[in-house]
Amino acid sequence: MASLPVLSGREVVKAFAQDGWQTARQRGSHIILIKSGSMVTLSVPDHREVAKGTLRSLIRSSGLTVDEFAALARK
């Protein structure tokens, strides 16, 4: 299993965008992502560094594995 990369909120949004997630809106410091065909929304904090637990929870909610997300983040 790949270790979680240290990413900013914007970098997390870019990685999820490669998997088909789209920005629906932003309110304050959170970016809301949606994906067609998915009942789940992701709320990504727009911080300089997203906490590891928060990032792991977002990855789990999106249906990706840590390895798949790490590959998307490297692109």
Backbone hydrogen bonds in HBPLUS format (Angstrom, degrees):
<---DONOR---> <-ACCEPTOR-->    atom                        ^
c    i                          cat <-CA-CA->   ^        H-A-AA   ^      H-
h    n   atom  resd res      DA  || num        DHA   H-A  angle D-A-AA Bond
n    s   type  num  typ     dist DA aas  dist angle  dist       angle   num
A0050-VAL N   A0007-LEU O   2.92 MM  43  6.09 168.0  1.94 171.2 167.5     1
A0012-VAL N   A0008-SER O   3.03 MM   4  6.33 150.6  2.12 149.4 157.6     2
A0009-GLY N   A0047-HIS O   2.94 MM  38  5.25 167.4  1.96 159.2 158.6     3
A0013-VAL N   A0009-GLY O   3.03 MM   4  6.32 156.1  2.09 148.0 154.1     4
A0014-LYS N   A0010-ARG O   3.02 MM   4  6.31 155.5  2.08 145.7 152.0     5
A0015-ALA N   A0011-GLU O   3.05 MM   4  6.28 153.4  2.12 143.3 150.0     6
A0016-PHE N   A0012-VAL O   2.99 MM   4  6.28 163.8  2.02 154.1 157.9     7
A0017-ALA N   A0013-VAL O   2.89 MM   4  6.04 144.9  2.01 144.8 155.2     8
A0018-GLN N   A0015-ALA O   3.22 MM   3  5.43 134.4  2.44  99.7 110.9     9
A0019-ASP N   A0016-PHE O   2.92 MM   3  5.18 147.3  2.03 105.2 115.6    10
A0021-TRP N   A0016-PHE O   3.20 MM   5  5.51 160.5  2.24 140.7 134.8    11
A0020-GLY N   A0017-ALA O   3.10 MM   3  5.12 164.3  2.12 105.8 109.1    12
A0022-GLN N   A0034-ILE O   2.76 MM  12  5.40 166.2  1.78 160.5 164.9    13
A0034-ILE N   A0022-GLN O   2.85 MM  12  5.40 157.3  1.90 153.5 159.7    14
A0024-ALA N   A0032-ILE O   2.80 MM   8  5.64 168.9  1.81 157.8 161.6    15
A0032-ILE N   A0025-ARG O   2.91 MM   7  5.47 169.3  1.92 163.1 166.0    16
A0027-ARG N   A0030-HIS O   3.20 MM   3  5.79 150.0  2.30 162.8 166.0    17
A0030-HIS N   A0027-ARG O   3.38 MM   3  5.79 164.4  2.41 122.4 126.9    18
A0046-ASP N   A0029-SER O   2.59 MM  17  5.11 178.2  1.59 156.4 156.1    19
A0031-ILE N   A0044-VAL O   2.77 MM  13  5.08 168.4  1.79 150.5 151.2    20
A0044-VAL N   A0031-ILE O   2.82 MM  13  5.08 160.9  1.86 157.9 151.8    21
A0033-LEU N   A0042-LEU O   2.75 MM   9  4.99 163.0  1.78 149.9 155.9    22
A0042-LEU N   A0033-LEU O   3.00 MM   9  4.99 161.5  2.03 138.6 144.5    23
A0038-SER N   A0035-LYS O   3.05 MM   3  5.51 151.1  2.14 139.2 138.5    24
A0055-LEU N   A0051-ALA O   2.91 MM   4  6.17 162.6  1.94 157.8 162.9    25
A0056-ARG N   A0052-LYS O   2.88 MM   4  6.08 159.3  1.92 149.3 155.1    26
A0057-SER N   A0053-GLY O   3.02 MM   4  6.16 153.2  2.09 141.6 148.7    27
A0058-LEU N   A0054-THR O   2.96 MM   4  6.24 155.0  2.03 149.1 155.8    28
A0059-ILE N   A0055-LEU O   2.96 MM   4  6.19 160.0  2.00 151.4 156.6    29
A0060-ARG N   A0056-ARG O   2.98 MM   4  6.15 161.0  2.02 146.8 152.0    30
A0061-SER N   A0057-SER O   2.94 MM   4  6.13 159.7  1.98 147.7 153.2    31
A0062-SER N   A0058-LEU O   3.00 MM   4  6.16 142.7  2.14 143.1 152.8    32
A0063-GLY N   A0060-ARG O   3.23 MM   3  5.43 149.3  2.33 102.5 111.2    33
A0069-PHE N   A0065-THR O   2.98 MM   4  6.26 162.8  2.01 152.8 157.4    34
A0070-ALA N   A0066-VAL O   2.84 MM   4  6.00 159.7  1.89 149.1 155.2    35
A0071-ALA N   A0067-ASP O   3.03 MM   4  6.23 150.3  2.12 144.4 151.8    36
A0072-LEU N   A0068-GLU O   3.09 MM   4  6.40 151.3  2.18 143.6 151.2    37
A0073-ALA N   A0069-PHE O   2.85 MM   4  6.11 153.3  1.92 153.4 161.3    38
A0074-ARG N   A0070-ALA O   3.10 MM   4  6.25 137.6  2.29 139.2 149.0    39
